[in-house]
């Protein structure tokens, strides 16, 4: 496992996640059984990797976690 010491939601963090399977998608990878779904996922990952970085989006839960994450790490 490679651990990157970067701050969440920075451009560097977004670039590291671009085009890879992150925790959000991992549950789908573990539970889906159809080839069609995997092809769709690969299409999404390739498009994500080639596209410009999206605008930053944070809802209230994400902002709360960003604030609480340092405490959770301790």
RODO-410426 format. One line per 3 residues: their letters; for each residue x, y, z of N, C-alpha, C. Coordinates in steps of 0.2 Angstrom, whole numbers, plus 5000, padded with zeros to 4 digits. Example, Ala and Ser with C-alpha at 12.3 -4.5 7.8 and 13.67 -1.06 7.14 Angstrom:
// residues 2
as = 5066/4972/5039/5062/4978/5039/5066/4984/5039; 5064/4989/5035/5068/4995/5036/5064/5000/5039
//
This chain:
// residues 74
xxx = 5004/4994/5000/5000/5000/5000/5004/5006/5000; 5002/5011/4996/5006/5017/4996/5002/5022/4999; 5005/5026/5004/5001/5031/5008/5004/5038/5006
xxx = 5000/5042/5004/5001/5049/5002/4999/5054/5007; 5004/5058/5009/5002/5063/5015/5000/5069/5011; 4994/5069/5009/4991/5076/5006/4985/5077/5010
xxx = 4983/5084/5009/4977/5086/5012/4971/5085/5007; 4965/5082/5010/4959/5081/5006/4957/5087/5003; 4954/5086/4997/4951/5091/4993/4956/5096/4990
xxx = 4962/5095/4990/4967/5099/4987/4968/5096/4980; 4971/5100/4975/4971/5098/4968/4976/5092/4968; 4981/5091/4972/4985/5086/4973/4981/5079/4975
xxx = 4977/5080/4980/4973/5074/4982/4968/5072/4976; 4965/5077/4973/4960/5075/4967/4964/5072/4962; 4970/5074/4960/4974/5071/4955/4976/5064/4957
xxx = 4978/5062/4963/4979/5055/4965/4973/5051/4965; 4967/5053/4965/4961/5049/4965/4959/5048/4958; 4961/5052/4953/4958/5052/4947/4959/5046/4943
xxx = 4954/5043/4940/4955/5037/4936/4956/5030/4940; 4955/5030/4947/4957/5024/4950/4950/5022/4954; 4950/5016/4957/4945/5014/4961/4946/5016/4968
xxx = 4942/5020/4971/4943/5022/4977/4938/5019/4982; 4938/5020/4988/4933/5017/4993/4926/5017/4991; 4924/5023/4988/4917/5024/4986/4915/5019/4981
xxx = 4919/5017/4976/4918/5012/4971/4919/5005/4973; 4923/5004/4978/4926/4997/4980/4920/4993/4982; 4915/4995/4985/4909/4991/4987/4906/4988/4981
xxx = 4905/4992/4976/4902/4990/4969/4907/4985/4966; 4913/4986/4966/4918/4981/4963/4917/4974/4967; 4916/4974/4973/4916/4968/4977/4909/4965/4976
xxx = 4904/4968/4974/4897/4965/4974/4894/4964/4967; 4896/4967/4962/4894/4966/4956/4896/4960/4952; 4892/4957/4948/4894/4951/4945/4894/4951/4938
xxx = 4891/4956/4935/4890/4956/4927/4896/4959/4924; 4898/4957/4918/4903/4960/4914/4901/4966/4912; 4895/4968/4910/4893/4974/4908/4894/4979/4913
xxx = 4893/4978/4919/4895/4983/4924/4902/4985/4925; 4906/4980/4924/4913/4981/4924/4916/4985/4918; 4913/4984/4912/4914/4988/4906/4912/4995/4907
xxx = 4907/4996/4910/4904/5003/4912/4909/5006/4917; 4911/5003/4922/4916/5005/4927/4922/5007/4923; 4925/5003/4919/4931/5005/4916/4930/5011/4911
xxx = 4925/5011/4908/4923/5017/4904/4923/5023/4908; 4920/5023/4914/4920/5029/4918/4927/5031/4921; 4931/5026/4922/4938/5027/4925/4942/5030/4920
xxx = 4941/5028/4914/4945/5030/4908/4943/5038/4907; 4937/5039/4906/4934/5046/4905/4936/5050/4910; 4936/5048/4917/4938/5052/4922/4946/5054/4922
xxx = 4950/5049/4920/4957/5050/4919/4958/5055/4914; 4955/5055/4908/4956/5059/4903/4953/5066/4903; 4948/5067/4907/4944/5073/4908/4948/5078/4913
xxx = 4946/5085/4912/4949/5089/4916/4946/5088/4923; 4950/5090/4928/4947/5090/4935/4941/5093/4936; 4936/5090/4940/4930/5093/4941/4930/5099/4946
xxx = 4925/5103/4946/4924/5108/4951/4924/5104/4958; 4926/5107/4963/4926/5104/4970/4919/5104/4972; 4917/5098/4975/4910/5098/4978/4911/5095/4985
xxx = 4908/5099/4990/4908/5096/4997/4901/5098/5000; 4898/5092/5002/4892/5093/5006/4893/5094/5013; 4888/5095/5017/4889/5096/5025/4893/5090/5028
xxx = 4891/5084/5026/4894/5078/5029/4902/5078/5027; 4903/5080/5021/4910/5080/5019/4915/5085/5023; 4912/5091/5024/4915/5096/5027/4916/5094/5034
xxx = 4911/5091/5037/4912/5089/5044/4917/5084/5045; 4918/5079/5040/4923/5074/5041/4930/5077/5040; 4930/5082/5035/4937/5086/5034/4939/5089/5041
xxx = 4934/5091/5045/4936/5095/5051/4938/5089/5056; 4934/5084/5056/4935/5079/5062/4941/5074/5060; 4943/5073/5054/4948/5068/5052/4954/5068/5056
xxx = 4957/5074/5057/4963/5074/5061/4962/5071/5068; 4956/5072/5071/4955/5070/5078/4954/5062/5077; 4951/5060/5072/4950/5052/5071/4957/5049/5070
xx = 4962/5052/5066/4968/5050/5065/4972/5049/5072; 4971/5053/5077/4974/5053/5083/4972/5047/5087
//
